[in-house]
Amino acid sequence: MTVQPLTSVRAEDLANEAHSLFGKGMVDESMQLFKQAIGLNPDSGRARLRYALLLERSGKAKESADMYAKALAATNPKLAGREKLVAENNLGLMVKP
């Protein structure tokens, strides 16, 4: 059994709360929590992916594209399956020639 460091667990909790707030339309609060989560665990692919989605939906295309790329490079946890496809697809759509 692998035990995650407390900072990683706390970061995932913050990212989950940020995602919930975003779903309730609380964009500013959500952005702040995502920043805190990423500050605690800069290598969280899931937190970066969710933050990228928020940035994209907020009209911040450049910041969103950068965050999608960072989400794909992250390893704790590394994106897989549907999450990886979402990041690759959305990044690809944003950087069309």
Phi, psi and omega in degrees: 000132178263130179256125178281144174300151181303325179296323178293318179296314179299320179297318179293323176298315178297318179296321178296318178295319179298318179297319178296315179298320178299319178297336178267005179084011181266071189296311182299315179296319179298315179301317180297317180292322177298319178299319178295316180299315181291327175297322179286322181222083183299344183258021179276108178297319182294314179297318180294321178297312181296323177293321177299318178298318178297314179299317180298314181289344177267006177082016182257073188298314182298311180297322180295314179300317178299318182290323175300315180298318179292324178297320180291332180274344184292156183229002185220082358275151178284143178289142178212165175056228184300319181298318179296317179298319179299312181297314180297315181296310182295320177295317178299320179292330183279335183249032178300143178293000000 
